[in-house]
Amino acid sequence: MDRWFASTQPNRLYVHSATSHGASSNVRKDLIHGFPQKTIFDSLDENDLEFGIYYQNIPTTLFFKSLRKLKNVVKFHSYALKFKLDAMLGRLPNYVVIEQRYFVSNIPKLKG
């Protein structure tokens, strides 16, 4: 039995911006259009702190309009190609988000 009690994307929006901007479910057109609220990424940028988003297939942080700006393209990195190297070389930014791999999981379902 699935024990989830809330839609996924509004929760992820809340994690990075302290609000879901009124979203209470995963409405495709809203996700595609993007959300306008200020994010932790905006605050970091305003304070000259670096952030990096290491994605595995789809960076859902792109649901925030501000992260779609051209200046932020250098903040997105392939997890497989860059994360371990950046960590080993001490090049991780001040704030790191590791986007999980969506749609594919080798984790067996729990019984019960």
N, C-alpha and C positions, 0 to 999 in steps of 0.2 A: 504494500500500500504506500502510495506517495504521501509524504507528510509535509509538503510545502504549503505555506500559508499566505504567500504574497507573490506578486508577479516579479520576475527577475529584473527587468531593466529599470523600473522605478527605484528598486533597492540600490542598484549600481549607480544611478544618478545621484541618489542621496549620499552615497559614500564619498563622492568626489565634489559635491556642491552643497551638502547639508539641506537639500530640498529635492523633491522629485518634480518641481515646477507644476504640481497638480496632477501629474500622471499617476494613475493607480493600476494601470495594466499596460501590456505591451501592444500599443497601437502602432501598427506598421507605418502609417503615414506620418505620425508625429516623430517617430524615430528617424525616418528618412529626412524629414524637414529639419530636425535638429532642435536642441533645447538652448535657450538664450541665457540662462542664469550664470552668474559668476561662479567660478570653480576654484578649487585649491590650486589648480595650475595657473590661473590668472593671478592669484595672490603671490604665488612663488615668483612668477615673472616680474610682477610689480616690485618685488623685494630683491631682485637680482639673484635669485636662487635658481639653480638648474633642476629640471625634471626630465625624466625619460620614461617612455612607455615601450616596453618590450612585449611584442605581440606574437602569438603563435599562428593564428590565421586571420581572424577578424578583430581589429581593435574597436571594441564597443565604446571606448572613450570618444570616438568620433561622433557619437550622438550629441556631443556638446558642440555648438556652433563655433565657439571660440577656438577650439582645437583644430578646426578645419582651415584656419588661416595659413597662408603660405609660410609664414615665419616659423610655424610649428612642425613643418614636415621633417626637420632634422631631429625632432624629439622622438620620433617613432623608429623603432629598431626591430629587426627580426630577432626573436628570442634565440632561435637555433644558431644564428650566425654571430650574434654579438654579446649576449648576456654573460656567458661564462668568461669570455675574453675580457670584457670590460671589468668584470668583478676581479679577475685574476690580476689585471694590470692596475687595479685601484682607480679606474676611470668611471665608476658609477656616479651619477649625479646625486644631488642632495635628496631628491625624492624619486623613488622608482615605483612604477606600477608594472606588474607582470600580468598581462592578460592571459587568462587561461585558454586552453585549447577547447574550442567549442565543437560540438557535434560528434566527436570521436572520443571514446573512452574505453580503456582496457580494464577499468575497475569493475569487478563483478558486483552485481546487485546484492544488497543485503537481504537476507530472509527475515521475515517477521514482521 
